[in-house]
Amino acid sequence: MFVSFQEVNLSRYDVIIAGSGPAGAVTAKTLAARGKTVLVLESGVREIEPTIQDSFSVVHGLGHFDSGYWPTHWVRALGGTSAVWSGWVAPLSARNFASWPITREDLDPWYDIAARELGRPELINTWEAPSVPGFDMRPFSRHEPNRYGDEAGTEIWEHERVHVLLNATLARVHPRPDRRGISAITVYVAPDVTTELPLSENQSIVLAAGGMGNAQILLGSDDGTGAAVGNEFDQVGRYLMEHPHLYHCANMVVRAGYGFPEPPAGFGGFTPALVPDDAMFEANGGIDASFQLSPDDTNADDAIERFVVERLGGQADVYSLSARTEMVADPGNRVERVFGTDPSGLPRIRATCVVGADDYRSVLGYLRRMGDALARENLGRIRINNDVIFNDLTGGGHTVGTTRMGDNPRTSVTDADCRVHGYANLFVAGSSLFTTGGYANPTMTIVALAARLGDYLGGQA
């Protein structure tokens, strides 16, 4: 239900959620199914409004992603970044959870829920098949995206236990004197209402405002006597990550008819991708990557390609490879406060994100090892497009990290239950929780974590 500010009585809600993207929407949906009453605060309106977007989503970008990059993927409107999501998903692998406080097995039940929520078969969470020696076929699932601001996604917002307040921003969370919980929140309602609202001990706050927004809210929440909320050990905003994308970074020439495995018909739409198996992953340094296969034409004018085709018996198939890769989790890549505020009073922020030498070397290593494996058995060859790798890097629009999960508050912001360390009633949902990024689009894991958090909060008395 959509409500006006005048209709809001904060005491009636079990949980207040900041953000209406996939993380906020699925947390709210799960809580409502558990009988909880939820208030969702959304800075924007039903559709993307340029004036709101330009006022609230300013980021000073340094490193590989500039000031024009991050705001494109920080949408202030009902449904959040689902408005610009491509619809690609894949789960993280078990190895990607090695430094998380939870395992892939812990998350498996909610990965299946996420598949159903996103209109996919559960098969997408488990199917893989051996392919090129050292690499498995693990396709990305492709489907029409859930746009949580569109008509098809509005059943959540029509639920009687979910109230949505548009044009409303969570501008600050106020810590209790003992810093063991949140005692009040400040809400800004456009165009000119700012009010502090008290919370009872049995009410919880969920930050679901994205990798930038969750860090921004915490960094802006200080009581003037010390560190900002959750930032007692200077961890809020750290470990910012993207998924570097390197389109057409290599060409693969293989024997004609060389068969790449395809998923069963029940898998649905997909994009084929080669992913290192566990042994290859470890041998190449433990940084994950995927290589999308796109059929290409044979270039008869290319002397090297003609030579390779001849070595393969006179006929061959050609593929272009595009890499989607992991970044090493680096505390120096971070979101920080800078001078000035947005209309709600939240601090402006700077995002520093530098792709490291090990990240680049990992891509080269996988391509060389893939080429060596094909050459050993005379199955094919790889040509690495060095200039593309080092000059044409872009991102996937995935803002990952900034409030990472962990057991130690000195190196993380949230615990295994998505709770900000030390604060009994303050939780985080979304990609900012990620301890490591893997290579996969984050939406599947965002939704799984949100459903898990909703079940956790929904089960509390």
C-alpha angles and dihedrals in degrees: 000000000000113000137185123237090251090059095052117108102177094200092069095064126088093196134021115204124197108210136028102218123114092292095050095038096051093043089052093046092050093047092049090052087054091055097257124138115231137193115202118199115204122183092206137049132248094292134028108281112195094213092054092043093051093046099048108029102058114142127175101219125204128178125020095346117055135207093277094054108062099047090058088065097041102076121189102203139087106297094024117215092354083086090071100029116125096214096245117135141171131162125244116257124244089254091058089065095056093111097033121099088236131053133228087251089056090055098041097097090054093044086062090049089049091053091054092043090054094044097252133127116256086240090083089071096059113021119112135135135197114261131154107018107278094016135084130207107245108164127203113243113238123197140139103291124245105246104198090198096051127087092262091057100045099092088090092056092048093057112117092228094050116076119187124203112193125202087030126125129192096230101176144357114217118216124223114249090259092047091231095120147350117281100181145359132219114223126192116205114191133276103020116334120112117170139167113226123194123230130210120229092255095056120094133205122214119195107210098157099120134258092302098037098048091053091044094054093049094044089051093050108087128133095214093254102084146325122355118264110291091005099093089123098035094253102123110107096015127123094037109178141179131187106252111223120205109184117205092357093155144010125227123204114191136171113283110268095017099158123229110196117250127205119251119273092260091066093079126207115356148167113223116237135174114223127185115257117235095269092050090045091056094042092053096051105274100275111129128229143164129210118210115215117221119176112240137184124263111251107222091186092060109094093199093050091048089052092050092047090052090051089052094056102275099292129074145158121234128212134183114223123214119188127218107185148179126251121220109253102251122179089210090067100080154139116246139176118261133183118298138027140246121243092278093054095254113141121259111246142216122212119204113190121165122177106225134227091251090055091055094042090052092060092048090047094053093047092049092047091048090050092048091051093051093045094049091062094033089240095130148305138256126221113199116215097213096180091056093051095050102032108030105049117146135162139246097235090256115143103195131174130010097124098039125186120246147135095244119066089204090067103026143035105217136038131228090281092055089251119142105248111268097003112107098201105029119097138170131218130187142038094321086079093065114119091190128009107219112195100278127106103264101227095091092053093041090056093044092051091046093052089048091050091048091052091048095050092039091057094055117103 
